[in-house]
């Protein structure tokens, strides 16, 4: 569908195309040269493109040396199949290892990382092998490295909008359940309170919390309708202070002055 949309509208030079690969299946990590190539070539064929702008690995396999992974990816870079590479769900230690290896071997390293980042914290990863940057220590790492972060599930799979979990599909209820906690309900309450003072809802504030971090971020928001897409897009209009970011995340007890005043 995206390939047809690009071809019919002549929009290729107006958009940035990212695709991902090497997702594990049936207990196999698929972090191999053959799987990376098959996933990449399959994506290019379906998109009707010779190359994409960004290729991101879905998961890490710490048992595979970073040097081998970067060698495989740099081969495709040299062949012109994509313009840059990123990692999804990699630990900060492995990202540091990959950066050091790329620098010491004259290779192109990761230009971004795509873990979960959300105001809500999960009780456990919703899927095996996932990584989150929501904790303060991990966010401090990104702030120090200035590595752009492409945040998946920035609205915690709809947690900030859900009021009746029983009305959801079974899979959605399962994902929501990993976010349902007393602390996260308080974060949702604070997001709604702050949003009400400025004309935003809790979900938009959750996106704003991701977008206002002290390092480059992109919020991958999964709107299901045009109305949800337009609603999510309003989050770019919300500016949050460091005090408000900390208060939303329960790091500060006192309500920010601007919120308390309104």
Phi and psi in degrees as GROMACS dihedral restraints (atoms count N, CA, C in turn):
[ dihedral_restraints ]
;  ai    aj    ak    al  type     phi  dphi    fc
    3     4     5     6     1   -66.8    20    10
    4     5     6     7     1   -39.9    20    10
    6     7     8     9     1   -60.9    20    10
    7     8     9    10     1   -43.8    20    10
    9    10    11    12     1   -65.4    20    10
   10    11    12    13     1   -40.2    20    10
   12    13    14    15     1   -62.0    20    10
   13    14    15    16     1   -41.5    20    10
   15    16    17    18     1   -65.0    20    10
   16    17    18    19     1   -44.4    20    10
   18    19    20    21     1   -69.1    20    10
   19    20    21    22     1   -41.9    20    10
   21    22    23    24     1   -71.0    20    10
   22    23    24    25     1   -31.7    20    10
   24    25    26    27     1  -100.4    20    10
   25    26    27    28     1    -4.0    20    10
   27    28    29    30     1    59.7    20    10
   28    29    30    31     1    41.1    20    10
   30    31    32    33     1  -100.6    20    10
   31    32    33    34     1     4.0    20    10
   33    34    35    36     1   -55.7    20    10
   34    35    36    37     1   -36.5    20    10
   36    37    38    39     1   -83.3    20    10
   37    38    39    40     1     2.7    20    10
   39    40    41    42     1  -106.5    20    10
   40    41    42    43     1    -4.1    20    10
   42    43    44    45     1  -131.9    20    10
   43    44    45    46     1   159.4    20    10
   45    46    47    48     1  -107.5    20    10
   46    47    48    49     1   125.5    20    10
   48    49    50    51     1  -106.2    20    10
   49    50    51    52     1   123.2    20    10
   51    52    53    54     1  -113.5    20    10
   52    53    54    55     1   139.7    20    10
   54    55    56    57     1  -133.5    20    10
   55    56    57    58     1   162.4    20    10
   57    58    59    60     1  -127.3    20    10
   58    59    60    61     1   163.0    20    10
   60    61    62    63     1  -158.1    20    10
   61    62    63    64     1   178.8    20    10
   63    64    65    66     1    63.9    20    10
   64    65    66    67     1    37.1    20    10
   66    67    68    69     1   -74.6    20    10
   67    68    69    70     1   136.5    20    10
   69    70    71    72     1   -69.6    20    10
   70    71    72    73     1   146.2    20    10
   72    73    74    75     1  -142.3    20    10
   73    74    75    76     1   141.4    20    10
   75    76    77    78     1    51.8    20    10
   76    77    78    79     1    41.6    20    10
   78    79    80    81     1    79.3    20    10
   79    80    81    82     1     3.5    20    10
   81    82    83    84     1  -110.5    20    10
   82    83    84    85     1   131.3    20    10
   84    85    86    87     1   -68.1    20    10
   85    86    87    88     1   -33.4    20    10
   87    88    89    90     1    65.5    20    10
   88    89    90    91     1    19.2    20    10
   90    91    92    93     1   -87.1    20    10
   91    92    93    94     1    71.8    20    10
   93    94    95    96     1  -132.1    20    10
   94    95    96    97     1   160.8    20    10
   96    97    98    99     1   -61.0    20    10
   97    98    99   100     1   -41.6    20    10
   99   100   101   102     1   -66.2    20    10
  100   101   102   103     1   -42.5    20    10
  102   103   104   105     1   -69.3    20    10
  103   104   105   106     1   -40.2    20    10
  105   106   107   108     1   -60.0    20    10
  106   107   108   109     1   -45.1    20    10
  108   109   110   111     1   -66.0    20    10
  109   110   111   112     1   -43.3    20    10
  111   112   113   114     1   -63.0    20    10
  112   113   114   115     1   -43.4    20    10
  114   115   116   117     1   -65.2    20    10
  115   116   117   118     1   -41.9    20    10
  117   118   119   120     1   -65.0    20    10
  118   119   120   121     1   -49.9    20    10
  120   121   122   123     1   -65.3    20    10
  121   122   123   124     1   -35.1    20    10
  123   124   125   126     1   -64.0    20    10
  124   125   126   127     1   -41.9    20    10
  126   127   128   129     1   -63.8    20    10
  127   128   129   130     1   -44.7    20    10
  129   130   131   132     1   -61.3    20    10
  130   131   132   133     1   -40.1    20    10
  132   133   134   135     1   -64.0    20    10
  133   134   135   136     1   -45.4    20    10
  135   136   137   138     1   -67.8    20    10
  136   137   138   139     1   -33.8    20    10
  138   139   140   141     1   -78.0    20    10
  139   140   141   142     1   -16.8    20    10
  141   142   143   144     1    70.7    20    10
  142   143   144   145     1    32.5    20    10
  144   145   146   147     1  -122.9    20    10
  145   146   147   148     1   156.1    20    10
  147   148   149   150     1   -87.2    20    10
  148   149   150   151     1   -21.8    20    10
  150   151   152   153     1  -158.2    20    10
  151   152   153   154     1   159.9    20    10
  153   154   155   156     1  -120.9    20    10
  154   155   156   157     1   166.8    20    10
  156   157   158   159     1   -78.5    20    10
  157   158   159   160     1   -35.7    20    10
  159   160   161   162     1  -142.0    20    10
  160   161   162   163     1   131.5    20    10
  162   163   164   165     1  -118.9    20    10
  163   164   165   166     1   125.0    20    10
  165   166   167   168     1  -120.9    20    10
  166   167   168   169     1   134.7    20    10
  168   169   170   171     1   -78.8    20    10
  169   170   171   172     1   130.0    20    10
  171   172   173   174     1   -63.4    20    10
  172   173   174   175     1   -44.2    20    10
  174   175   176   177     1  -139.0    20    10
  175   176   177   178     1   165.4    20    10
  177   178   179   180     1  -102.8    20    10
  178   179   180   181     1   156.5    20    10
  180   181   182   183     1  -128.9    20    10
  181   182   183   184     1    97.5    20    10
  183   184   185   186     1   -59.6    20    10
  184   185   186   187     1   -13.6    20    10
  186   187   188   189     1   -78.8    20    10
  187   188   189   190     1    -9.9    20    10
  189   190   191   192     1  -101.8    20    10
  190   191   192   193     1   124.4    20    10
  192   193   194   195     1   -57.6    20    10
  193   194   195   196     1   139.5    20    10
  195   196   197   198     1   -63.0    20    10
  196   197   198   199     1   -30.2    20    10
  198   199   200   201     1   -60.9    20    10
  199   200   201   202     1   -42.1    20    10
  201   202   203   204     1   -65.0    20    10
  202   203   204   205     1   -42.9    20    10
  204   205   206   207     1   -61.6    20    10
  205   206   207   208     1   -46.2    20    10
  207   208   209   210     1   -67.3    20    10
  208   209   210   211     1   -34.5    20    10
  210   211   212   213     1   -60.8    20    10
  211   212   213   214     1   -46.3    20    10
  213   214   215   216     1   -60.2    20    10
  214   215   216   217     1   -47.7    20    10
  216   217   218   219     1   -66.7    20    10
  217   218   219   220     1   -39.5    20    10
  219   220   221   222     1   -66.7    20    10
  220   221   222   223     1   -27.9    20    10
  222   223   224   225     1   -62.4    20    10
  223   224   225   226     1   -41.8    20    10
  225   226   227   228     1   -71.9    20    10
  226   227   228   229     1   -32.8    20    10
  228   229   230   231     1   -60.7    20    10
  229   230   231   232     1   -45.9    20    10
  231   232   233   234     1   -64.8    20    10
  232   233   234   235     1   -30.8    20    10
  234   235   236   237     1   -79.6    20    10
  235   236   237   238     1    -5.8    20    10
  237   238   239   240     1    79.1    20    10
  238   239   240   241     1    22.0    20    10
  240   241   242   243     1   -83.0    20    10
  241   242   243   244     1   -19.7    20    10
  243   244   245   246     1  -155.4    20    10
  244   245   246   247     1   163.5    20    10
  246   247   248   249     1   -96.4    20    10
  247   248   249   250     1   -20.8    20    10
  249   250   251   252     1  -159.6    20    10
  250   251   252   253     1   164.3    20    10
  252   253   254   255     1  -128.2    20    10
  253   254   255   256     1   148.7    20    10
  255   256   257   258     1  -139.0    20    10
  256   257   258   259     1   168.3    20    10
  258   259   260   261     1  -121.2    20    10
  259   260   261   262     1   142.1    20    10
  261   262   263   264     1  -121.4    20    10
  262   263   264   265     1   131.5    20    10
  264   265   266   267     1    64.2    20    10
  265   266   267   268     1    37.0    20    10
  267   268   269   270     1   -98.6    20    10
  268   269   270   271     1   144.3    20    10
  270   271   272   273     1   -70.5    20    10
  271   272   273   274     1   159.2    20    10
  273   274   275   276     1   -65.4    20    10
  274   275   276   277     1   -32.1    20    10
  276   277   278   279     1   -63.1    20    10
  277   278   279   280     1   -43.3    20    10
  279   280   281   282     1   -70.1    20    10
  280   281   282   283     1   -34.5    20    10
  282   283   284   285     1   -64.4    20    10
  283   284   285   286     1   -41.1    20    10
  285   286   287   288     1   -62.4    20    10
  286   287   288   289     1   -41.6    20    10
  288   289   290   291     1   -63.4    20    10
  289   290   291   292     1   -42.8    20    10
  291   292   293   294     1   -65.1    20    10
  292   293   294   295     1   -40.5    20    10
  294   295   296   297     1   -64.2    20    10
  295   296   297   298     1   -43.3    20    10
  297   298   299   300     1   -64.1    20    10
  298   299   300   301     1   -40.9    20    10
  300   301   302   303     1   -65.5    20    10
  301   302   303   304     1   -43.9    20    10
  303   304   305   306     1   -61.1    20    10
  304   305   306   307     1   -43.0    20    10
  306   307   308   309     1   -65.0    20    10
  307   308   309   310     1   -40.3    20    10
  309   310   311   312     1   -79.1    20    10
  310   311   312   313     1   -17.5    20    10
  312   313   314   315     1  -115.3    20    10
  313   314   315   316     1    11.2    20    10
  315   316   317   318     1    65.3    20    10
  316   317   318   319     1    32.6    20    10
  318   319   320   321     1  -105.4    20    10
  319   320   321   322     1   161.2    20    10
  321   322   323   324     1   -86.6    20    10
  322   323   324   325     1   128.1    20    10
  324   325   326   327     1   -98.7    20    10
  325   326   327   328     1  -168.8    20    10
  327   328   329   330     1   -71.4    20    10
  328   329   330   331     1   134.8    20    10
  330   331   332   333     1   -97.3    20    10
  331   332   333   334     1    -7.6    20    10
  333   334   335   336     1  -160.5    20    10
  334   335   336   337     1   167.1    20    10
  336   337   338   339     1  -134.5    20    10
  337   338   339   340     1   145.1    20    10
  339   340   341   342     1  -130.2    20    10
  340   341   342   343     1    77.0    20    10
  342   343   344   345     1   -93.3    20    10
  343   344   345   346     1   177.8    20    10
  345   346   347   348     1   -68.8    20    10
  346   347   348   349     1   141.2    20    10
  348   349   350   351     1  -146.4    20    10
  349   350   351   352     1   118.7    20    10
  351   352   353   354     1  -152.4    20    10
  352   353   354   355     1   152.1    20    10
  354   355   356   357     1   -60.5    20    10
  355   356   357   358     1   -34.7    20    10
  357   358   359   360     1   -83.5    20    10
  358   359   360   361     1   144.7    20    10
  360   361   362   363     1  -104.6    20    10
  361   362   363   364     1   139.9    20    10
  363   364   365   366     1   -84.1    20    10
  364   365   366   367     1   152.9    20    10
  366   367   368   369     1   -79.6    20    10
  367   368   369   370     1   -25.9    20    10
  369   370   371   372     1  -159.3    20    10
  370   371   372   373     1   158.0    20    10
  372   373   374   375     1   -60.0    20    10
  373   374   375   376     1   136.3    20    10
  375   376   377   378     1   -66.4    20    10
  376   377   378   379     1   -24.3    20    10
  378   379   380   381     1  -137.3    20    10
  379   380   381   382     1   148.0    20    10
  381   382   383   384     1   -61.7    20    10
  382   383   384   385     1   139.9    20    10
  384   385   386   387     1    84.2    20    10
  385   386   387   388     1     6.7    20    10
  387   388   389   390     1   -84.4    20    10
  388   389   390   391     1   153.5    20    10
  390   391   392   393     1  -127.7    20    10
  391   392   393   394     1   146.6    20    10
  393   394   395   396     1  -122.5    20    10
  394   395   396   397     1   146.7    20    10
  396   397   398   399     1  -110.0    20    10
  397   398   399   400     1    17.4    20    10
  399   400   401   402     1   -72.0    20    10
  400   401   402   403     1   -28.3    20    10
  402   403   404   405     1   -68.9    20    10
  403   404   405   406     1   149.0    20    10
  405   406   407   408     1   -57.2    20    10
  406   407   408   409     1   -43.4    20    10
  408   409   410   411     1   -61.3    20    10
  409   410   411   412     1   -39.5    20    10
  411   412   413   414     1   -70.8    20    10
  412   413   414   415     1   -39.7    20    10
  414   415   416   417     1   -63.9    20    10
  415   416   417   418     1   -35.0    20    10
  417   418   419   420     1   -63.6    20    10
  418   419   420   421     1   -36.9    20    10
  420   421   422   423     1   -61.0    20    10
  421   422   423   424     1   -47.2    20    10
  423   424   425   426     1   -64.4    20    10
  424   425   426   427     1   -36.7    20    10
  426   427   428   429     1   -64.1    20    10
  427   428   429   430     1   -38.1    20    10
  429   430   431   432     1   -72.5    20    10
  430   431   432   433     1   -38.4    20    10
  432   433   434   435     1   -84.8    20    10
  433   434   435   436     1   -23.0    20    10
  435   436   437   438     1    61.3    20    10
  436   437   438   439     1    29.5    20    10
  438   439   440   441     1   -82.2    20    10
  439   440   441   442     1   120.7    20    10
  441   442   443   444     1   -56.4    20    10
  442   443   444   445     1   138.5    20    10
  444   445   446   447     1  -117.6    20    10
  445   446   447   448     1   123.1    20    10
  447   448   449   450     1   -99.8    20    10
  448   449   450   451     1   101.9    20    10
  450   451   452   453     1   -84.6    20    10
  451   452   453   454     1   119.7    20    10
  453   454   455   456     1   -93.6    20    10
  454   455   456   457     1   151.9    20    10
  456   457   458   459     1    52.2    20    10
  457   458   459   460     1    49.5    20    10
  459   460   461   462     1   -66.7    20    10
  460   461   462   463     1   -20.6    20    10
  462   463   464   465     1  -102.6    20    10
  463   464   465   466     1    18.4    20    10
  465   466   467   468     1    54.8    20    10
  466   467   468   469     1    48.7    20    10
  468   469   470   471     1    57.0    20    10
  469   470   471   472     1    31.1    20    10
  471   472   473   474     1    92.4    20    10
  472   473   474   475     1     6.4    20    10
  474   475   476   477     1   -57.7    20    10
  475   476   477   478     1   -35.0    20    10
  477   478   479   480     1   -75.5    20    10
  478   479   480   481     1    -9.1    20    10
  480   481   482   483     1  -110.9    20    10
  481   482   483   484     1   -17.2    20    10
  483   484   485   486     1   -77.1    20    10
  484   485   486   487     1   132.4    20    10
  486   487   488   489     1  -120.0    20    10
  487   488   489   490     1   -23.8    20    10
  489   490   491   492     1  -130.2    20    10
  490   491   492   493     1    85.8    20    10
  492   493   494   495     1   -56.9    20    10
  493   494   495   496     1   -29.0    20    10
  495   496   497   498     1   -66.7    20    10
  496   497   498   499     1   -17.3    20    10
  498   499   500   501     1   -82.5    20    10
  499   500   501   502     1    -7.8    20    10
  501   502   503   504     1   -84.6    20    10
  502   503   504   505     1   161.5    20    10
  504   505   506   507     1   -64.3    20    10
  505   506   507   508     1   158.3    20    10
  507   508   509   510     1   -56.5    20    10
  508   509   510   511     1   -46.8    20    10
  510   511   512   513     1   -63.7    20    10
  511   512   513   514     1   -39.0    20    10
  513   514   515   516     1   -65.3    20    10
  514   515   516   517     1   -40.1    20    10
  516   517   518   519     1   -62.5    20    10
  517   518   519   520     1   -37.5    20    10
  519   520   521   522     1   -63.7    20    10
  520   521   522   523     1   -43.4    20    10
  522   523   524   525     1   -69.1    20    10
  523   524   525   526     1   -44.3    20    10
  525   526   527   528     1   -58.0    20    10
  526   527   528   529     1   -35.9    20    10
  528   529   530   531     1   -60.2    20    10
  529   530   531   532     1   -30.1    20    10
  531   532   533   534     1   -72.9    20    10
  532   533   534   535     1   -15.5    20    10
  534   535   536   537     1  -101.2    20    10
  535   536   537   538     1   -11.6    20    10
  537   538   539   540     1   -79.0    20    10
  538   539   540   541     1   105.0    20    10
  540   541   542   543     1  -149.6    20    10
  541   542   543   544     1   165.6    20    10
  543   544   545   546     1   -61.7    20    10
  544   545   546   547     1   -42.3    20    10
  546   547   548   549     1   -63.4    20    10
  547   548   549   550     1   -42.9    20    10
  549   550   551   552     1   -69.7    20    10
  550   551   552   553     1   -33.5    20    10
  552   553   554   555     1   -65.0    20    10
  553   554   555   556     1   -35.0    20    10
  555   556   557   558     1   -69.7    20    10
  556   557   558   559     1   -38.7    20    10
  558   559   560   561     1   -61.0    20    10
  559   560   561   562     1   -41.3    20    10
  561   562   563   564     1   -65.0    20    10
  562   563   564   565     1   -40.1    20    10
  564   565   566   567     1   -62.0    20    10
  565   566   567   568     1   -44.7    20    10
  567   568   569   570     1   -66.2    20    10
  568   569   570   571     1   -37.8    20    10
  570   571   572   573     1   -62.8    20    10
  571   572   573   574     1   -41.3    20    10
  573   574   575   576     1   -66.8    20    10
  574   575   576   577     1   -38.7    20    10
  576   577   578   579     1   -65.4    20    10
  577   578   579   580     1   -48.5    20    10
  579   580   581   582     1   -63.8    20    10
  580   581   582   583     1   -43.1    20    10
  582   583   584   585     1   -61.1    20    10
  583   584   585   586     1   -38.1    20    10
  585   586   587   588     1   -62.1    20    10
  586   587   588   589     1   -27.4    20    10
  588   589   590   591     1   -76.0    20    10
  589   590   591   592     1   -14.0    20    10
  591   592   593   594     1  -128.9    20    10
  592   593   594   595     1     4.7    20    10
  594   595   596   597     1    84.0    20    10
  595   596   597   598     1    30.0    20    10
  597   598   599   600     1  -122.9    20    10
  598   599   600   601     1   155.8    20    10
  600   601   602   603     1   -95.3    20    10
  601   602   603   604     1   175.8    20    10
  603   604   605   606     1   -63.0    20    10
  604   605   606   607     1   -37.5    20    10
  606   607   608   609     1   -65.3    20    10
  607   608   609   610     1   -38.8    20    10
  609   610   611   612     1   -67.4    20    10
  610   611   612   613     1   -36.6    20    10
  612   613   614   615     1   -66.3    20    10
  613   614   615   616     1   -39.0    20    10
  615   616   617   618     1   -60.5    20    10
  616   617   618   619     1   -42.3    20    10
  618   619   620   621     1   -65.0    20    10
  619   620   621   622     1   -40.8    20    10
  621   622   623   624     1   -62.1    20    10
  622   623   624   625     1   -35.4    20    10
  624   625   626   627     1   -61.2    20    10
  625   626   627   628     1   -39.7    20    10
  627   628   629   630     1   -68.7    20    10
  628   629   630   631     1   -44.6    20    10
  630   631   632   633     1   -72.5    20    10
  631   632   633   634     1   -18.4    20    10
  633   634   635   636     1  -101.0    20    10
  634   635   636   637     1    15.9    20    10
  636   637   638   639     1   -66.6    20    10
  637   638   639   640     1   157.2    20    10
  639   640   641   642     1   -81.3    20    10
  640   641   642   643     1    36.3    20    10
  642   643   644   645     1  -155.0    20    10
  643   644   645   646     1   161.3    20    10
  645   646   647   648     1   -64.7    20    10
  646   647   648   649     1   129.7    20    10
  648   649   650   651     1  -135.4    20    10
  649   650   651   652     1   153.2    20    10
  651   652   653   654     1  -128.5    20    10
  652   653   654   655     1   134.2    20    10
  654   655   656   657     1  -101.4    20    10
  655   656   657   658     1   116.0    20    10
  657   658   659   660     1   -87.6    20    10
  658   659   660   661     1    96.1    20    10
  660   661   662   663     1  -100.4    20    10
  661   662   663   664     1   133.2    20    10
  663   664   665   666     1  -101.8    20    10
  664   665   666   667     1    63.4    20    10
  666   667   668   669     1   -65.1    20    10
  667   668   669   670     1   139.4    20    10
  669   670   671   672     1   -98.8    20    10
  670   671   672   673     1   -11.4    20    10
  672   673   674   675     1  -136.6    20    10
  673   674   675   676     1   161.0    20    10
  675   676   677   678     1   -56.6    20    10
  676   677   678   679     1   -36.2    20    10
  678   679   680   681     1   -64.8    20    10
  679   680   681   682     1   -41.4    20    10
  681   682   683   684     1   -66.1    20    10
  682   683   684   685     1   -38.2    20    10
  684   685   686   687     1   -61.6    20    10
  685   686   687   688     1   -46.0    20    10
  687   688   689   690     1   -65.0    20    10
  688   689   690   691     1   -37.6    20    10
  690   691   692   693     1   -64.4    20    10
  691   692   693   694     1   -44.8    20    10
  693   694   695   696     1   -61.3    20    10
  694   695   696   697     1   -39.4    20    10
  696   697   698   699     1   -62.4    20    10
  697   698   699   700     1   -24.7    20    10
  699   700   701   702     1   -65.5    20    10
  700   701   702   703     1   -18.5    20    10
  702   703   704   705     1   -60.8    20    10
  703   704   705   706     1   -23.8    20    10
  705   706   707   708     1   -68.0    20    10
  706   707   708   709     1   -16.0    20    10
  708   709   710   711     1   -83.5    20    10
  709   710   711   712     1    -9.9    20    10
  711   712   713   714     1   -93.1    20    10
  712   713   714   715     1   121.8    20    10
  714   715   716   717     1  -106.0    20    10
  715   716   717   718     1   132.0    20    10
  717   718   719   720     1  -120.3    20    10
  718   719   720   721     1   140.0    20    10
  720   721   722   723     1   -80.6    20    10
  721   722   723   724     1   165.4    20    10
  723   724   725   726     1   -60.2    20    10
  724   725   726   727     1   -35.7    20    10
  726   727   728   729     1   -63.7    20    10
  727   728   729   730     1   -43.1    20    10
  729   730   731   732     1   -69.2    20    10
  730   731   732   733     1   -38.7    20    10
  732   733   734   735     1   -60.7    20    10
  733   734   735   736     1   -44.3    20    10
  735   736   737   738     1   -66.8    20    10
  736   737   738   739     1   -40.8    20    10
  738   739   740   741     1   -65.2    20    10
  739   740   741   742     1   -43.2    20    10
  741   742   743   744     1   -59.9    20    10
  742   743   744   745     1   -33.3    20    10
  744   745   746   747     1   -89.8    20    10
  745   746   747   748     1    11.8    20    10
  747   748   749   750     1    68.2    20    10
  748   749   750   751     1    16.4    20    10
  750   751   752   753     1   -82.3    20    10
  751   752   753   754     1   -17.1    20    10
  753   754   755   756     1  -124.3    20    10
  754   755   756   757     1   135.6    20    10
  756   757   758   759     1   -84.8    20    10
  757   758   759   760     1   -43.4    20    10
  759   760   761   762     1   -68.1    20    10
  760   761   762   763     1   132.7    20    10
  762   763   764   765     1   -67.6    20    10
  763   764   765   766     1   132.9    20    10
  765   766   767   768     1   -54.2    20    10
  766   767   768   769     1   147.1    20    10
  768   769   770   771     1   -57.1    20    10
  769   770   771   772     1   -43.4    20    10
  771   772   773   774     1   -63.1    20    10
  772   773   774   775     1   -38.3    20    10
  774   775   776   777     1   -71.1    20    10
  775   776   777   778     1   -45.9    20    10
  777   778   779   780     1   -62.6    20    10
  778   779   780   781     1   -37.1    20    10
  780   781   782   783     1   -66.0    20    10
  781   782   783   784     1   -41.9    20    10
